[in-house]
Amino acid sequence: MNNNINVDQVLAQMRVLTAQAKGVQDASNIDAKGGADFSGLLAKSINAVNDSQQASGDLKKRFDMGDQSVSVVDVAIASEKANIAFTAMTEVRGKLVKAYQEVMNMSV
């Protein structure tokens, strides 16, 4: 009786099922080994922060030009969301740089 189980395949299946359970529709970020496509996730995150900042800027511009459909509350909320997203991104960047430096300082 052969009980060889490919652990990588089981982990990959578990990650896909976890993503599906969380409602993630786009499973393209999970590679063949079950890990996340880091560069893809990073690019999507940066684009999301950029989109948030662009939307905030657009709302500010519309408010300044007198658009009655945009309230000052909408502008403040969009601005704060963009600020929080940017702050979070810079925190993650700092942690990634620190982790990279620690890995580079490890002895082989």
The first five atom37 places (N, CA, C, CB, O) and aatype in JSON, in Angstrom:
{
  "aatype": [12, 2, 2, 2, 9, 2, 19, 3, 5, 19, 10, 0, 5, 12, 1, 19, 10, 16, 0, 5, 0, 11, 7, 19, 5, 3, 0, 15, 2, 9, 3, 0, 11, 7, 7, 0, 3, 13, 15, 7, 10, 10, 0, 11, 15, 9, 2, 0, 19, 2, 3, 15, 5, 5, 0, 15, 7, 3, 10, 11, 11, 1, 13, 3, 12, 7, 3, 5, 15, 19, 15, 19, 19, 3, 19, 0, 9, 0, 15, 6, 11, 0, 2, 9, 0, 13, 16, 0, 12, 16, 6, 19, 1, 7, 11, 10, 19, 11, 0, 18, 5, 6, 19, 12, 2, 12, 15, 19],
  "atom_mask": [
    [1, 1, 1, 1, 1],
    [1, 1, 1, 1, 1],
    [1, 1, 1, 1, 1],
    [1, 1, 1, 1, 1],
    [1, 1, 1, 1, 1],
    [1, 1, 1, 1, 1],
    [1, 1, 1, 1, 1],
    [1, 1, 1, 1, 1],
    [1, 1, 1, 1, 1],
    [1, 1, 1, 1, 1],
    [1, 1, 1, 1, 1],
    [1, 1, 1, 1, 1],
    [1, 1, 1, 1, 1],
    [1, 1, 1, 1, 1],
    [1, 1, 1, 1, 1],
    [1, 1, 1, 1, 1],
    [1, 1, 1, 1, 1],
    [1, 1, 1, 1, 1],
    [1, 1, 1, 1, 1],
    [1, 1, 1, 1, 1],
    [1, 1, 1, 1, 1],
    [1, 1, 1, 1, 1],
    [1, 1, 1, 0, 1],
    [1, 1, 1, 1, 1],
    [1, 1, 1, 1, 1],
    [1, 1, 1, 1, 1],
    [1, 1, 1, 1, 1],
    [1, 1, 1, 1, 1],
    [1, 1, 1, 1, 1],
    [1, 1, 1, 1, 1],
    [1, 1, 1, 1, 1],
    [1, 1, 1, 1, 1],
    [1, 1, 1, 1, 1],
    [1, 1, 1, 0, 1],
    [1, 1, 1, 0, 1],
    [1, 1, 1, 1, 1],
    [1, 1, 1, 1, 1],
    [1, 1, 1, 1, 1],
    [1, 1, 1, 1, 1],
    [1, 1, 1, 0, 1],
    [1, 1, 1, 1, 1],
    [1, 1, 1, 1, 1],
    [1, 1, 1, 1, 1],
    [1, 1, 1, 1, 1],
    [1, 1, 1, 1, 1],
    [1, 1, 1, 1, 1],
    [1, 1, 1, 1, 1],
    [1, 1, 1, 1, 1],
    [1, 1, 1, 1, 1],
    [1, 1, 1, 1, 1],
    [1, 1, 1, 1, 1],
    [1, 1, 1, 1, 1],
    [1, 1, 1, 1, 1],
    [1, 1, 1, 1, 1],
    [1, 1, 1, 1, 1],
    [1, 1, 1, 1, 1],
    [1, 1, 1, 0, 1],
    [1, 1, 1, 1, 1],
    [1, 1, 1, 1, 1],
    [1, 1, 1, 1, 1],
    [1, 1, 1, 1, 1],
    [1, 1, 1, 1, 1],
    [1, 1, 1, 1, 1],
    [1, 1, 1, 1, 1],
    [1, 1, 1, 1, 1],
    [1, 1, 1, 0, 1],
    [1, 1, 1, 1, 1],
    [1, 1, 1, 1, 1],
    [1, 1, 1, 1, 1],
    [1, 1, 1, 1, 1],
    [1, 1, 1, 1, 1],
    [1, 1, 1, 1, 1],
    [1, 1, 1, 1, 1],
    [1, 1, 1, 1, 1],
    [1, 1, 1, 1, 1],
    [1, 1, 1, 1, 1],
    [1, 1, 1, 1, 1],
    [1, 1, 1, 1, 1],
    [1, 1, 1, 1, 1],
    [1, 1, 1, 1, 1],
    [1, 1, 1, 1, 1],
    [1, 1, 1, 1, 1],
    [1, 1, 1, 1, 1],
    [1, 1, 1, 1, 1],
    [1, 1, 1, 1, 1],
    [1, 1, 1, 1, 1],
    [1, 1, 1, 1, 1],
    [1, 1, 1, 1, 1],
    [1, 1, 1, 1, 1],
    [1, 1, 1, 1, 1],
    [1, 1, 1, 1, 1],
    [1, 1, 1, 1, 1],
    [1, 1, 1, 1, 1],
    [1, 1, 1, 0, 1],
    [1, 1, 1, 1, 1],
    [1, 1, 1, 1, 1],
    [1, 1, 1, 1, 1],
    [1, 1, 1, 1, 1],
    [1, 1, 1, 1, 1],
    [1, 1, 1, 1, 1],
    [1, 1, 1, 1, 1],
    [1, 1, 1, 1, 1],
    [1, 1, 1, 1, 1],
    [1, 1, 1, 1, 1],
    [1, 1, 1, 1, 1],
    [1, 1, 1, 1, 1],
    [1, 1, 1, 1, 1],
    [1, 1, 1, 1, 1]
  ],
  "atom_positions": [
    [[0.84, -1.18, 0.0], [0.0, 0.0, 0.0], [0.89, 1.24, 0.0], [-0.96, -0.01, 1.22], [1.77, 1.38, 0.85]],
    [[0.67, 2.13, -0.93], [1.5, 3.32, -1.09], [0.78, 4.53, -0.52], [1.85, 3.55, -2.58], [-0.26, 4.93, -1.03]],
    [[1.33, 5.11, 0.54], [0.72, 6.26, 1.21], [1.46, 7.55, 0.94], [0.66, 6.01, 2.7], [1.45, 8.45, 1.77]],
    [[2.1, 7.66, -0.2], [2.81, 8.89, -0.54], [1.8, 9.98, -0.87], [3.78, 8.66, -1.73], [1.02, 9.85, -1.81]],
    [[1.82, 11.04, -0.09], [0.93, 12.17, -0.3], [1.8, 13.37, -0.65], [0.03, 12.46, 0.96], [2.76, 13.68, 0.06]],
    [[1.46, 14.03, -1.72], [2.19, 15.23, -2.11], [1.67, 16.39, -1.26], [2.03, 15.53, -3.64], [0.57, 16.89, -1.47]],
    [[2.47, 16.8, -0.31], [2.08, 17.84, 0.63], [1.82, 19.16, -0.08], [3.16, 18.03, 1.7], [0.9, 19.9, 0.28]],
    [[2.63, 19.46, -1.09], [2.44, 20.72, -1.83], [1.08, 20.76, -2.5], [3.55, 20.89, -2.88], [0.43, 21.81, -2.52]],
    [[0.64, 19.65, -3.05], [-0.66, 19.61, -3.71], [-1.79, 19.78, -2.7], [-0.84, 18.3, -4.48], [-2.76, 20.48, -2.96]],
    [[-1.65, 19.14, -1.55], [-2.67, 19.27, -0.52], [-2.75, 20.71, -0.03], [-2.38, 18.31, 0.66], [-3.84, 21.26, 0.14]],
    [[-1.59, 21.33, 0.2], [-1.57, 22.73, 0.63], [-2.17, 23.65, -0.43], [-0.14, 23.17, 0.95], [-2.88, 24.6, -0.1]],
    [[-1.87, 23.37, -1.68], [-2.42, 24.18, -2.77], [-3.94, 24.07, -2.79], [-1.83, 23.75, -4.12], [-4.64, 25.07, -2.96]],
    [[-4.44, 22.87, -2.62], [-5.89, 22.69, -2.61], [-6.52, 23.4, -1.42], [-6.24, 21.2, -2.57], [-7.59, 24.0, -1.53]],
    [[-5.84, 23.33, -0.27], [-6.36, 24.0, 0.92], [-6.39, 25.51, 0.72], [-5.52, 23.65, 2.14], [-7.33, 26.18, 1.15]],
    [[-5.36, 26.06, 0.07], [-5.33, 27.51, -0.18], [-6.45, 27.93, -1.13], [-3.98, 27.92, -0.75], [-7.08, 28.97, -0.93]],
    [[-6.68, 27.14, -2.15], [-7.74, 27.45, -3.1], [-9.09, 27.39, -2.41], [-7.72, 26.49, -4.3], [-9.93, 28.27, -2.6]],
    [[-9.31, 26.36, -1.6], [-10.57, 26.24, -0.87], [-10.75, 27.38, 0.12], [-10.63, 24.9, -0.15], [-11.86, 27.89, 0.3]],
    [[-9.67, 27.78, 0.77], [-9.74, 28.91, 1.7], [-10.1, 30.19, 0.97], [-8.41, 29.08, 2.45], [-10.92, 30.97, 1.44]],
    [[-9.48, 30.4, -0.19], [-9.78, 31.59, -0.98], [-11.24, 31.57, -1.43], [-8.85, 31.68, -2.21], [-11.91, 32.61, -1.41]],
    [[-11.72, 30.41, -1.83], [-13.12, 30.31, -2.26], [-14.06, 30.56, -1.09], [-13.4, 28.93, -2.87], [-15.1, 31.2, -1.25]],
    [[-13.7, 30.05, 0.08], [-14.55, 30.25, 1.26], [-14.62, 31.71, 1.66], [-14.04, 29.41, 2.42], [-15.63, 32.17, 2.18]],
    [[-13.53, 32.43, 1.42], [-13.5, 33.86, 1.74], [-14.17, 34.69, 0.67], [-12.07, 34.32, 1.94], [-14.3, 35.91, 0.81]],
    [[-14.59, 34.06, -0.41], [-15.29, 34.77, -1.47], [-14.38, 35.38, -2.51], [0.0, 0.0, 0.0], [-14.81, 36.24, -3.27]],
    [[-13.12, 34.94, -2.57], [-12.2, 35.45, -3.56], [-12.56, 34.85, -4.91], [-10.72, 35.13, -3.19], [-12.48, 33.64, -5.1]],
    [[-12.96, 35.69, -5.83], [-13.37, 35.21, -7.14], [-12.19, 34.96, -8.06], [-14.31, 36.19, -7.78], [-12.2, 34.05, -8.88]],
    [[-11.15, 35.79, -7.9], [-10.0, 35.73, -8.79], [-8.92, 34.89, -8.13], [-9.46, 37.15, -9.12], [-8.2, 35.37, -7.25]],
    [[-8.8, 33.63, -8.53], [-7.78, 32.74, -7.95], [-6.51, 32.77, -8.78], [-8.31, 31.31, -7.85], [-5.67, 31.87, -8.65]],
    [[-6.33, 33.77, -9.63], [-5.14, 33.84, -10.49], [-3.89, 34.19, -9.7], [-5.36, 34.86, -11.59], [-2.78, 34.05, -10.22]],
    [[-4.04, 34.65, -8.46], [-2.87, 34.98, -7.65], [-2.25, 33.76, -6.99], [-3.25, 35.98, -6.6], [-1.22, 33.89, -6.33]],
    [[-2.85, 32.59, -7.16], [-2.32, 31.38, -6.55], [-1.6, 30.6, -7.62], [-3.45, 30.53, -5.89], [-2.19, 30.2, -8.63]],
    [[-0.3, 30.38, -7.39], [0.5, 29.69, -8.4], [0.36, 28.18, -8.25], [1.97, 30.11, -8.3], [-0.39, 27.7, -7.41]],
    [[1.09, 27.44, -9.07], [0.96, 25.99, -9.11], [1.32, 25.33, -7.79], [1.83, 25.44, -10.2], [0.78, 24.28, -7.46]],
    [[2.22, 25.93, -7.03], [2.62, 25.36, -5.75], [1.69, 25.8, -4.63], [4.05, 25.74, -5.43], [1.87, 25.38, -3.48]],
    [[0.71, 26.64, -4.93], [-0.23, 27.07, -3.91], [0.12, 28.38, -3.27], [0.0, 0.0, 0.0], [-0.66, 28.9, -2.47]],
    [[1.25, 28.95, -3.6], [1.65, 30.22, -3.02], [1.06, 31.38, -3.8], [0.0, 0.0, 0.0], [0.59, 31.22, -4.93]],
    [[1.1, 32.52, -3.19], [0.58, 33.71, -3.86], [1.63, 34.27, -4.81], [0.15, 34.78, -2.84], [2.83, 34.21, -4.53]],
    [[1.18, 34.8, -5.92], [2.06, 35.47, -6.87], [2.39, 36.83, -6.27], [1.4, 35.6, -8.3], [1.6, 37.78, -6.36]],
    [[3.57, 36.93, -5.65], [3.92, 38.11, -4.87], [3.94, 39.37, -5.72], [5.27, 37.92, -4.22], [3.39, 40.39, -5.33]],
    [[4.57, 39.3, -6.89], [4.65, 40.5, -7.72], [3.27, 40.94, -8.19], [5.57, 40.25, -8.92], [3.0, 42.14, -8.29]],
    [[2.41, 39.99, -8.47], [1.05, 40.32, -8.88], [0.26, 40.97, -7.76], [0.0, 0.0, 0.0], [-0.45, 41.96, -7.97]],
    [[0.39, 40.41, -6.56], [-0.3, 41.0, -5.4], [0.22, 42.39, -5.1], [-0.13, 40.1, -4.17], [-0.55, 43.3, -4.79]],
    [[1.54, 42.56, -5.19], [2.13, 43.87, -4.93], [1.66, 44.9, -5.95], [3.67, 43.77, -4.95], [1.31, 46.03, -5.59]],
    [[1.66, 44.51, -7.21], [1.21, 45.43, -8.26], [-0.27, 45.81, -8.07], [1.41, 44.81, -9.65], [-0.63, 46.97, -8.24]],
    [[-1.1, 44.84, -7.73], [-2.52, 45.13, -7.51], [-2.71, 46.07, -6.33], [-3.3, 43.82, -7.28], [-3.55, 46.96, -6.36]],
    [[-1.92, 45.86, -5.28], [-2.02, 46.71, -4.1], [-1.61, 48.14, -4.42], [-1.15, 46.15, -2.97], [-2.28, 49.09, -4.02]],
    [[-0.52, 48.29, -5.13], [-0.06, 49.63, -5.5], [-1.08, 50.3, -6.41], [1.31, 49.56, -6.21], [-1.36, 51.49, -6.25]],
    [[-1.64, 49.56, -7.35], [-2.66, 50.13, -8.23], [-3.91, 50.54, -7.46], [-3.04, 49.12, -9.32], [-4.54, 51.55, -7.77]],
    [[-4.28, 49.74, -6.43], [-5.46, 50.08, -5.63], [-5.22, 51.37, -4.85], [-5.8, 48.93, -4.66], [-6.12, 52.2, -4.74]],
    [[-4.02, 51.54, -4.31], [-3.7, 52.78, -3.59], [-3.72, 53.96, -4.56], [-2.31, 52.67, -2.91], [-4.25, 55.02, -4.24]],
    [[-3.15, 53.77, -5.74], [-3.15, 54.83, -6.74], [-4.57, 55.19, -7.16], [-2.34, 54.4, -7.97], [-4.9, 56.37, -7.29]],
    [[-5.42, 54.18, -7.36], [-6.81, 54.44, -7.74], [-7.53, 55.23, -6.64], [-7.54, 53.12, -8.02], [-8.32, 56.13, -6.93]],
    [[-7.25, 54.87, -5.39], [-7.87, 55.57, -4.27], [-7.45, 57.04, -4.24], [-7.51, 54.89, -2.95], [-8.27, 57.93, -4.0]],
    [[-6.16, 57.29, -4.49], [-5.68, 58.67, -4.51], [-6.25, 59.44, -5.7], [-4.15, 58.69, -4.55], [-6.59, 60.62, -5.57]],
    [[-6.36, 58.79, -6.84], [-6.94, 59.44, -8.02], [-8.4, 59.8, -7.78], [-6.81, 58.53, -9.26], [-8.84, 60.89, -8.12]],
    [[-9.16, 58.86, -7.18], [-10.57, 59.12, -6.91], [-10.73, 60.27, -5.93], [-11.25, 57.86, -6.35], [-11.62, 61.1, -6.08]],
    [[-9.86, 60.31, -4.92], [-9.9, 61.41, -3.95], [-9.62, 62.74, -4.64], [-8.89, 61.17, -2.82], [-10.3, 63.73, -4.39]],
    [[-8.61, 62.75, -5.49], [-8.28, 63.98, -6.22], [-9.4, 64.43, -7.13], [0.0, 0.0, 0.0], [-9.68, 65.63, -7.25]],
    [[-10.04, 63.47, -7.79], [-11.17, 63.81, -8.67], [-12.33, 64.41, -7.88], [-11.64, 62.57, -9.43], [-12.95, 65.39, -8.32]],
    [[-12.63, 63.81, -6.71], [-13.71, 64.36, -5.89], [-13.38, 65.77, -5.42], [-13.98, 63.45, -4.68], [-14.24, 66.64, -5.41]],
    [[-12.14, 65.99, -5.02], [-11.72, 67.33, -4.58], [-11.9, 68.33, -5.71], [-10.25, 67.32, -4.11], [-12.4, 69.44, -5.51]],
    [[-11.47, 67.93, -6.9], [-11.58, 68.84, -8.05], [-13.04, 69.15, -8.36], [-10.9, 68.22, -9.28], [-13.39, 70.3, -8.63]],
    [[-13.89, 68.11, -8.32], [-15.32, 68.34, -8.6], [-15.95, 69.24, -7.56], [-16.07, 67.0, -8.66], [-16.77, 70.1, -7.89]],
    [[-15.57, 69.05, -6.29], [-16.11, 69.9, -5.22], [-15.65, 71.33, -5.4], [-15.66, 69.37, -3.84], [-16.44, 72.27, -5.24]],
    [[-14.37, 71.51, -5.73], [-13.83, 72.86, -5.93], [-14.49, 73.57, -7.11], [-12.33, 72.8, -6.14], [-14.61, 74.8, -7.11]],
    [[-14.91, 72.81, -8.1], [-15.54, 73.4, -9.28], [-17.04, 73.63, -9.07], [-15.32, 72.52, -10.49], [-17.72, 74.11, -9.98]],
    [[-17.55, 73.27, -7.89], [-18.95, 73.57, -7.58], [-19.93, 72.48, -7.93], [0.0, 0.0, 0.0], [-21.13, 72.76, -8.05]],
    [[-19.48, 71.27, -8.1], [-20.39, 70.16, -8.41], [-21.28, 69.91, -7.2], [-19.59, 68.86, -8.79], [-20.8, 69.58, -6.12]],
    [[-22.59, 70.08, -7.38], [-23.54, 69.95, -6.27], [-23.74, 68.51, -5.82], [-24.87, 70.54, -6.67], [-24.26, 68.28, -4.72]],
    [[-23.34, 67.54, -6.63], [-23.52, 66.13, -6.26], [-22.41, 65.63, -5.33], [-23.57, 65.27, -7.51], [-22.48, 64.5, -4.84]],
    [[-21.39, 66.46, -5.1], [-20.28, 66.07, -4.23], [-20.31, 66.94, -2.98], [-18.9, 66.21, -4.96], [-20.27, 68.17, -3.05]],
    [[-20.39, 66.28, -1.83], [-20.4, 67.03, -0.57], [-19.01, 67.05, 0.04], [-21.42, 66.42, 0.44], [-18.14, 66.26, -0.34]],
    [[-18.81, 67.95, 0.97], [-17.52, 68.04, 1.65], [-17.25, 66.77, 2.45], [-17.49, 69.28, 2.57], [-16.1, 66.4, 2.65]],
    [[-18.31, 66.11, 2.91], [-18.15, 64.85, 3.65], [-17.59, 63.78, 2.72], [-19.51, 64.4, 4.25], [-16.7, 63.02, 3.1]],
    [[-18.11, 63.72, 1.49], [-17.59, 62.76, 0.51], [-16.11, 63.0, 0.25], [-18.38, 62.84, -0.81], [-15.32, 62.05, 0.17]],
    [[-15.74, 64.25, 0.12], [-14.34, 64.6, -0.14], [-13.47, 64.2, 1.05], [-14.21, 66.11, -0.43], [-12.38, 63.65, 0.86]],
    [[-13.94, 64.49, 2.26], [-13.15, 64.16, 3.45], [-12.98, 62.65, 3.61], [-13.82, 64.75, 4.7], [-11.9, 62.18, 3.95]],
    [[-14.04, 61.9, 3.36], [-13.96, 60.44, 3.49], [-13.02, 59.86, 2.44], [-15.35, 59.81, 3.35], [-12.18, 59.01, 2.76]],
    [[-13.15, 60.3, 1.21], [-12.27, 59.79, 0.15], [-10.81, 60.15, 0.43], [-12.69, 60.34, -1.21], [-9.91, 59.34, 0.19]],
    [[-10.59, 61.36, 0.92], [-9.23, 61.79, 1.24], [-8.63, 60.95, 2.36], [-9.22, 63.26, 1.63], [-7.47, 60.56, 2.3]],
    [[-9.43, 60.68, 3.38], [-8.93, 59.88, 4.51], [-8.68, 58.43, 4.09], [-9.93, 59.93, 5.68], [-7.7, 57.82, 4.53]],
    [[-9.54, 57.88, 3.24], [-9.32, 56.51, 2.74], [-8.01, 56.44, 1.96], [-10.49, 56.07, 1.84], [-7.23, 55.5, 2.12]],
    [[-7.77, 57.43, 1.12], [-6.53, 57.46, 0.34], [-5.32, 57.6, 1.26], [-6.56, 58.62, -0.67], [-4.29, 56.96, 1.03]],
    [[-5.45, 58.42, 2.28], [-4.35, 58.61, 3.24], [-4.05, 57.32, 3.99], [-4.7, 59.73, 4.23], [-2.89, 56.96, 4.16]],
    [[-5.08, 56.63, 4.45], [-4.9, 55.38, 5.18], [-4.27, 54.32, 4.28], [-6.24, 54.87, 5.74], [-3.38, 53.59, 4.7]],
    [[-4.74, 54.24, 3.04], [-4.19, 53.25, 2.11], [-2.72, 53.52, 1.83], [-4.98, 53.27, 0.79], [-1.92, 52.59, 1.78]],
    [[-2.36, 54.79, 1.66], [-0.97, 55.14, 1.4], [-0.1, 54.85, 2.61], [-0.85, 56.61, 1.0], [1.01, 54.33, 2.48]],
    [[-0.6, 55.17, 3.8], [0.15, 54.91, 5.03], [0.38, 53.4, 5.2], [-0.59, 55.49, 6.25], [1.47, 52.97, 5.56]],
    [[-0.66, 52.62, 4.96], [-0.53, 51.17, 5.07], [0.49, 50.64, 4.07], [-1.89, 50.5, 4.86], [1.29, 49.76, 4.4]],
    [[0.45, 51.17, 2.85], [1.4, 50.72, 1.83], [2.83, 51.04, 2.24], [1.08, 51.36, 0.48], [3.73, 50.22, 2.05]],
    [[3.06, 52.22, 2.79], [4.42, 52.57, 3.2], [4.88, 51.72, 4.39], [4.51, 54.06, 3.54], [6.06, 51.41, 4.51]],
    [[3.96, 51.36, 5.28], [4.3, 50.48, 6.4], [4.7, 49.09, 5.87], [3.1, 50.36, 7.38], [5.68, 48.51, 6.33]],
    [[3.94, 48.58, 4.93], [4.26, 47.27, 4.35], [5.6, 47.34, 3.64], [3.15, 46.82, 3.36], [6.41, 46.42, 3.76]],
    [[5.85, 48.41, 2.92], [7.13, 48.56, 2.24], [8.28, 48.54, 3.24], [7.16, 49.87, 1.43], [9.3, 47.9, 3.01]],
    [[8.1, 49.25, 4.35], [9.13, 49.29, 5.37], [9.4, 47.91, 5.96], [0.0, 0.0, 0.0], [10.55, 47.54, 6.19]],
    [[8.35, 47.15, 6.19], [8.51, 45.79, 6.72], [9.17, 44.87, 5.7], [7.16, 45.22, 7.15], [9.97, 44.02, 6.06]],
    [[8.84, 45.05, 4.42], [9.47, 44.23, 3.38], [10.96, 44.54, 3.27], [8.79, 44.47, 2.02], [11.77, 43.63, 3.12]],
    [[11.32, 45.81, 3.35], [12.72, 46.2, 3.29], [13.47, 45.62, 4.48], [12.87, 47.73, 3.25], [14.58, 45.11, 4.33]],
    [[12.87, 45.7, 5.67], [13.5, 45.16, 6.87], [13.69, 43.64, 6.75], [12.65, 45.49, 8.11], [14.74, 43.12, 7.1]],
    [[12.66, 42.94, 6.25], [12.77, 41.49, 6.08], [13.85, 41.15, 5.06], [11.41, 40.89, 5.65], [14.6, 40.2, 5.24]],
    [[13.91, 41.92, 3.98], [14.95, 41.69, 2.96], [16.34, 41.88, 3.56], [14.75, 42.65, 1.76], [17.25, 41.08, 3.3]],
    [[16.5, 42.93, 4.35], [17.81, 43.19, 4.97], [18.19, 42.05, 5.94], [17.79, 44.54, 5.73], [19.35, 41.66, 6.0]],
    [[17.22, 41.54, 6.67], [17.49, 40.43, 7.59], [17.9, 39.18, 6.83], [16.27, 40.14, 8.45], [18.81, 38.46, 7.25]],
    [[17.23, 38.91, 5.71], [17.58, 37.74, 4.91], [18.97, 37.91, 4.33], [16.54, 37.52, 3.78], [19.74, 36.95, 4.3]],
    [[19.3, 39.09, 3.86], [20.61, 39.33, 3.27], [21.74, 39.24, 4.32], [20.64, 40.69, 2.59], [22.87, 38.92, 3.97]],
    [[21.42, 39.52, 5.57], [22.43, 39.45, 6.62], [22.59, 38.06, 7.22], [22.08, 40.41, 7.71], [23.47, 37.84, 8.05]],
    [[21.74, 37.12, 6.81], [21.84, 35.76, 7.33], [23.11, 35.09, 6.8], [20.59, 34.93, 6.96], [23.5, 35.27, 5.65]],
    [[23.72, 34.31, 7.68], [24.9, 33.58, 7.23], [24.45, 32.25, 6.62], [25.9, 33.35, 8.4], [23.47, 31.65, 7.06]],
    [[25.19, 31.82, 5.61], [24.83, 30.61, 4.9], [25.4, 29.4, 5.53], [25.26, 30.67, 3.48], [25.18, 28.29, 5.04]]
  ]
}
